[in-house]
Every structure is written in C-alpha cells, then in structure tokens.
Amino acid sequence: MTRWALSVLMSMLLLGAAMMMAARLLGRSGSRGALVMSIVARWLGAYVLWSFVGGLALRYRVLTVYDGALFALLALGGGYWEYATAVTRGRERGLVVFVGIQFAWLVLLLYRNGMLRN
C-alpha cells in the first residue's frame, strides 16, 4: 500500500511540475490545472505521512485505534473544499483549510484513542 501511495505521489508531483512548466510557457502560471495538481500532491503527502505516523503509533502502542480509510475520505472532501476555497478566495485561504483539517484530524485521532477524555 505504501509503495502504491508513493508511486502515485511521485507521478502527481511530476505531472504537476509538467503542467506548471506548460502553463508558464503559455503565459498562465496560475492555472487551475497546476492548482489541482498541487492540492492532490499535498493531500497524498498528508495521507502517506499520517499513515506512517499512525502505523508507528499503533506498533509502539501509543494509539489503540487508527483508521486510515477514514482519513482517506476526509482527504477527498478536504481536497475539494481546499480547491473551492483557493479558487474563490485565494490560495492562502485554501492552505488555511488544509491546515485546519489536519488539526481537526489530530483532535479526532486523540479523542478516539481516549487522550482527550477525563
């Protein structure tokens, strides 16, 4: 699974770089295609990082429960929300959505593992 995610991430990064180069050659460096590729690469990277950290935390019994499929669903919705926000309000606001969802996932993860309860 990790090899698959890394290969998708690398191909997305290469495709994104190619799209940005083509957009710059055509004179449109801020194209929506480049925005989509950067958002997809960012969320795939977050998925790989959270899966790695979640797996380590499970192995060393820091966490009792980690559900990577739930984060994948969250990443799909979050990626769409980030794209819509970046198109309507600017890229910086889109990044705020990305960071906010990462913090929300951390809080949910801690709550599900009983670290935020009395």
FIKOLZA-554311 format. One record per atom (N, C-alpha, C): residue number from 1; chain; x, z, y. Coordinates in Angstrom, 1 decimal. Each point is the difference from the previous one (the first is absolute). Layout:
<pts>
doke;baba;east;up;north
NUM;A;X;Z;Y
...
</pts>
This chain:
<pts>
doke;baba;east;up;north
1;A;0.8;0.0;-1.2
1;A;-0.8;0.0;1.2
1;A;0.9;0.0;1.3
2;A;1.0;0.8;-0.1
2;A;0.9;0.0;1.2
2;A;0.7;-1.3;0.3
3;A;0.4;-0.6;-1.1
3;A;0.7;-1.3;0.2
3;A;-1.0;-1.0;0.6
4;A;-1.2;0.0;-0.5
4;A;-1.0;-0.9;0.6
4;A;-0.2;0.2;1.4
5;A;-0.1;1.3;0.4
5;A;-0.3;0.4;1.4
5;A;1.2;-0.4;0.9
6;A;1.2;0.2;-0.5
6;A;1.2;-0.4;0.7
6;A;0.2;-1.5;0.2
7;A;-0.4;-0.7;-1.1
7;A;0.1;-1.5;0.1
7;A;-1.1;-0.5;1.0
8;A;-1.1;0.5;0.0
8;A;-1.1;-0.4;0.9
8;A;0.5;0.4;1.5
9;A;0.6;1.2;0.1
9;A;0.4;0.4;1.3
9;A;1.1;-1.0;0.6
10;A;1.0;-0.3;-0.9
10;A;1.1;-0.9;0.4
10;A;-0.6;-1.4;0.3
11;A;-0.9;-0.5;-0.8
11;A;-0.5;-1.3;0.3
11;A;-0.8;0.0;1.3
12;A;-0.8;1.1;0.3
12;A;-0.7;0.1;1.2
12;A;0.9;0.0;1.2
13;A;1.1;0.8;-0.1
13;A;1.0;0.0;1.1
13;A;0.6;-1.3;0.2
14;A;0.4;-0.7;-1.0
14;A;0.5;-1.4;0.1
14;A;-1.0;-1.0;0.6
15;A;-1.2;0.1;-0.5
15;A;-1.0;-0.9;0.6
15;A;-0.3;0.4;1.4
16;A;-0.1;1.3;0.3
16;A;-0.2;0.4;1.4
16;A;1.1;-0.5;0.9
17;A;1.3;0.1;-0.4
17;A;1.1;-0.5;0.8
17;A;-0.1;-1.5;0.2
18;A;-0.4;-0.7;-1.1
18;A;-0.1;-1.5;0.2
18;A;-1.1;-0.3;0.9
19;A;-1.1;0.7;0.0
19;A;-1.2;-0.2;0.9
19;A;0.4;0.3;1.5
20;A;0.8;1.0;0.2
20;A;0.4;0.4;1.3
20;A;1.0;-1.1;0.5
21;A;0.9;-0.5;-0.8
21;A;0.9;-1.0;0.4
21;A;-0.8;-1.3;0.4
22;A;-0.9;-0.4;-0.9
22;A;-0.8;-1.2;0.3
22;A;-0.8;0.2;1.3
23;A;-0.6;1.2;0.2
23;A;-0.8;0.2;1.2
23;A;0.9;0.0;1.3
24;A;1.3;0.5;-0.1
24;A;0.9;-0.1;1.1
24;A;0.4;-1.4;0.3
25;A;0.2;-0.8;-1.1
25;A;0.3;-1.4;0.2
25;A;-1.1;-0.8;0.7
26;A;-1.3;0.4;-0.3
26;A;-1.1;-0.6;0.6
26;A;-0.4;0.6;1.4
27;A;0.7;1.1;0.4
27;A;-0.2;0.6;1.3
27;A;-1.1;1.1;0.0
28;A;-0.4;0.5;-1.2
28;A;-1.0;1.0;0.0
28;A;0.5;1.2;-0.9
29;A;0.9;0.8;0.6
29;A;0.6;1.0;-0.8
29;A;-0.9;1.2;-0.3
30;A;-1.1;0.2;0.7
30;A;-0.9;1.1;-0.4
30;A;-1.2;-0.5;-0.8
31;A;0.2;-0.9;-0.9
31;A;-1.1;-0.6;-0.7
31;A;-0.7;1.0;-0.9
32;A;-1.3;-0.2;-0.4
32;A;-0.7;0.9;-0.9
32;A;0.6;-0.1;-1.4
33;A;0.5;-1.1;-0.4
33;A;0.6;0.0;-1.3
33;A;1.2;0.9;-0.2
34;A;0.8;0.1;1.1
34;A;1.1;0.9;0.0
34;A;-0.5;1.4;0.0
35;A;-1.1;0.3;0.7
35;A;-0.6;1.3;0.1
35;A;-0.5;0.4;-1.4
36;A;-0.7;-0.9;-0.7
36;A;-0.5;0.3;-1.3
36;A;1.1;0.3;-1.0
37;A;1.1;-0.8;0.0
37;A;1.1;0.2;-0.9
37;A;0.7;1.4;0.3
38;A;0.1;0.3;1.2
38;A;0.7;1.3;0.3
38;A;-0.9;1.2;-0.4
39;A;-1.3;-0.1;0.1
39;A;-0.9;1.0;-0.4
39;A;0.0;0.2;-1.5
40;A;0.0;-1.2;-0.7
40;A;0.0;0.1;-1.5
40;A;1.3;0.6;-0.5
41;A;1.1;-0.4;0.6
41;A;1.3;0.5;-0.4
41;A;0.1;1.5;0.3
42;A;-0.5;0.4;1.1
42;A;0.0;1.5;0.4
42;A;-0.8;0.8;-1.0
43;A;-1.2;-0.5;-0.4
43;A;-0.8;0.8;-0.9
43;A;0.5;-0.1;-1.5
44;A;0.6;-1.1;-0.3
44;A;0.7;-0.1;-1.4
44;A;1.1;1.0;0.0
45;A;0.8;0.1;1.1
45;A;1.1;0.9;0.0
45;A;-0.5;1.4;0.0
46;A;-1.1;0.3;0.6
46;A;-0.5;1.4;0.0
46;A;-0.5;0.3;-1.4
47;A;-0.6;-1.0;-0.7
47;A;-0.5;0.3;-1.4
47;A;1.2;0.3;-0.9
48;A;1.0;-0.8;0.1
48;A;1.2;0.2;-0.8
48;A;0.6;1.4;0.3
49;A;0.1;0.3;1.2
49;A;0.6;1.3;0.4
49;A;-0.8;1.2;-0.5
50;A;-1.3;-0.1;0.3
50;A;-0.9;1.1;-0.5
50;A;-0.1;0.1;-1.5
51;A;0.1;-1.1;-0.7
51;A;0.0;0.0;-1.5
51;A;1.3;0.7;-0.5
52;A;1.1;-0.4;0.6
52;A;1.3;0.6;-0.4
52;A;0.0;1.5;0.3
53;A;-0.4;0.4;1.2
53;A;0.0;1.5;0.3
53;A;-1.1;0.7;-0.8
54;A;-1.1;-0.6;-0.2
54;A;-1.1;0.6;-0.9
54;A;0.5;0.2;-1.4
55;A;0.7;-1.0;-0.5
55;A;0.5;0.1;-1.4
55;A;1.0;1.1;-0.1
56;A;0.9;0.1;0.9
56;A;1.0;1.0;0.0
56;A;-0.6;1.4;0.1
57;A;-1.0;0.1;0.9
57;A;-0.6;1.3;0.2
57;A;-0.8;0.4;-1.2
58;A;-0.6;-0.9;-0.7
58;A;-0.6;0.3;-1.3
58;A;1.0;0.4;-1.1
59;A;1.1;-0.7;0.0
59;A;1.0;0.3;-1.0
59;A;0.6;1.4;0.1
60;A;0.2;0.4;1.3
60;A;0.6;1.3;0.2
60;A;-1.0;1.1;0.3
61;A;-1.3;-0.3;-0.3
61;A;-1.1;0.9;0.1
61;A;-0.2;0.6;1.4
62;A;0.3;-0.8;1.0
62;A;-0.4;0.4;1.4
62;A;-1.5;-0.3;0.2
63;A;-0.4;-1.1;-0.6
63;A;-1.4;-0.4;0.1
63;A;-0.6;0.1;-1.4
64;A;-1.3;0.2;-0.1
64;A;-0.7;0.0;-1.3
64;A;-0.8;-1.3;-0.2
65;A;-0.4;-0.6;1.1
65;A;-0.8;-1.2;0.0
65;A;0.5;-1.0;1.0
66;A;0.2;-1.3;-0.4
66;A;0.3;-1.1;0.9
66;A;-0.7;-1.2;-0.5
67;A;-0.8;-0.6;0.8
67;A;-0.7;-1.2;-0.4
67;A;0.4;-1.2;0.9
68;A;0.9;-0.8;-0.6
68;A;0.5;-1.2;0.7
68;A;-1.1;-1.0;0.3
69;A;-1.0;-0.1;-0.9
69;A;-1.1;-1.0;0.2
69;A;-0.8;0.3;1.2
70;A;-0.2;1.3;0.3
70;A;-0.7;0.4;1.2
70;A;0.7;-0.4;1.2
71;A;1.3;0.1;0.0
71;A;0.8;-0.4;1.2
71;A;0.0;-1.5;0.1
72;A;-0.1;-0.7;-1.1
72;A;-0.1;-1.5;0.1
72;A;-1.3;-0.4;0.7
73;A;-1.1;0.6;-0.3
73;A;-1.2;-0.2;0.6
73;A;0.0;0.3;1.5
74;A;0.7;1.2;0.3
74;A;0.1;0.4;1.4
74;A;0.9;-1.0;0.7
75;A;1.0;-0.6;-0.6
75;A;0.9;-0.9;0.6
75;A;-0.7;-1.3;0.3
76;A;-0.9;-0.5;-0.8
76;A;-0.8;-1.2;0.2
76;A;-0.9;0.2;1.3
77;A;-0.7;1.1;0.0
77;A;-0.9;0.3;1.2
77;A;0.8;0.2;1.2
78;A;1.1;0.8;-0.1
78;A;0.9;0.3;1.1
78;A;0.7;-1.2;0.6
79;A;0.4;-0.9;-0.9
79;A;0.6;-1.3;0.4
79;A;-1.0;-0.8;0.9
80;A;-1.2;-0.1;-0.5
80;A;-1.0;-0.8;0.7
80;A;-0.3;0.7;1.4
81;A;-0.1;1.3;0.0
81;A;-0.3;0.7;1.2
81;A;1.2;-0.1;1.0
82;A;1.2;0.0;-0.5
82;A;1.2;-0.2;0.8
82;A;0.0;-1.4;0.6
83;A;-0.3;-1.0;-0.8
83;A;0.0;-1.3;0.5
83;A;-1.1;-0.2;1.1
84;A;-1.2;0.5;-0.2
84;A;-1.0;-0.1;1.0
84;A;0.4;0.7;1.3
85;A;0.6;1.1;-0.2
85;A;0.4;0.8;1.2
85;A;1.1;-0.8;0.7
86;A;1.0;-0.5;-0.7
86;A;1.1;-0.7;0.6
86;A;-0.4;-1.2;0.8
87;A;-1.0;-0.7;-0.6
87;A;-0.5;-1.3;0.7
87;A;-0.8;0.4;1.2
88;A;-0.9;1.0;0.0
88;A;-0.8;0.3;1.1
88;A;0.6;0.9;1.1
89;A;0.9;0.9;-0.5
89;A;0.6;1.0;1.0
89;A;1.5;-0.1;0.1
90;A;0.7;-0.7;-0.8
90;A;1.4;-0.2;0.1
90;A;0.7;0.6;-1.2
91;A;1.2;-0.4;-0.2
91;A;0.8;0.4;-1.2
91;A;0.3;1.5;0.0
92;A;0.2;0.6;1.2
92;A;0.4;1.4;0.0
92;A;-1.2;0.8;-0.5
93;A;-1.2;-0.3;0.4
93;A;-1.2;0.7;-0.5
93;A;-0.2;-0.2;-1.5
94;A;0.4;-1.2;-0.5
94;A;0.0;-0.2;-1.4
94;A;0.9;0.9;-0.8
95;A;1.2;0.2;0.6
95;A;1.0;0.9;-0.6
95;A;-0.5;1.5;0.0
96;A;-0.8;0.3;1.0
96;A;-0.6;1.3;0.1
96;A;-1.0;0.2;-1.2
97;A;-0.7;-1.0;-0.3
97;A;-0.9;0.0;-1.2
97;A;0.8;0.2;-1.3
98;A;1.1;-0.7;-0.1
98;A;0.8;0.1;-1.2
98;A;0.5;1.4;-0.2
99;A;0.6;0.6;1.1
99;A;0.6;1.3;-0.1
99;A;-1.1;1.1;-0.2
100;A;-1.1;-0.2;0.6
100;A;-1.2;0.9;-0.2
100;A;-0.5;0.1;-1.4
101;A;0.0;-1.2;-0.6
101;A;-0.5;0.0;-1.4
101;A;1.1;0.6;-1.0
102;A;1.2;-0.2;0.4
102;A;1.1;0.7;-0.8
102;A;-0.2;1.5;0.0
103;A;-0.2;0.5;1.2
103;A;-0.2;1.5;0.2
103;A;-1.3;0.4;-0.8
104;A;-1.0;-0.8;0.1
104;A;-1.3;0.4;-0.6
104;A;0.2;0.0;-1.6
105;A;0.8;-0.9;-0.5
105;A;0.3;-0.1;-1.4
105;A;0.8;1.3;-0.4
106;A;1.0;0.4;0.8
106;A;0.7;1.2;-0.3
106;A;-0.9;1.2;0.0
107;A;-0.9;0.1;0.9
107;A;-0.9;1.2;0.1
107;A;-0.9;0.0;-1.3
108;A;-0.5;-1.2;-0.3
108;A;-0.9;-0.1;-1.2
108;A;0.8;0.3;-1.3
109;A;1.3;-0.4;-0.1
109;A;0.8;0.3;-1.1
109;A;0.3;1.5;-0.1
110;A;0.3;0.6;1.1
110;A;0.2;1.5;0.0
110;A;-1.2;0.7;-0.4
111;A;-1.2;-0.4;0.5
111;A;-1.2;0.7;-0.2
111;A;-0.4;-0.2;-1.5
112;A;0.2;-1.2;-0.6
112;A;-0.4;-0.2;-1.4
112;A;0.9;0.8;-0.9
113;A;1.2;0.4;0.4
113;A;0.9;0.8;-0.8
113;A;-0.1;1.5;0.3
114;A;-0.9;0.4;0.8
114;A;-0.2;1.4;0.3
114;A;0.9;0.6;1.0
115;A;0.7;-0.8;0.7
115;A;1.0;0.6;1.0
115;A;-0.6;0.4;1.3
116;A;-1.2;-0.5;0.3
116;A;-0.6;0.4;1.3
116;A;-1.2;0.9;-0.2
117;A;-0.2;0.6;-1.2
117;A;-1.0;0.9;-0.2
117;A;0.5;1.4;0.0
118;A;-0.8;1.0;0.2
118;A;0.4;1.4;0.0
118;A;0.3;0.5;-1.4
</pts>
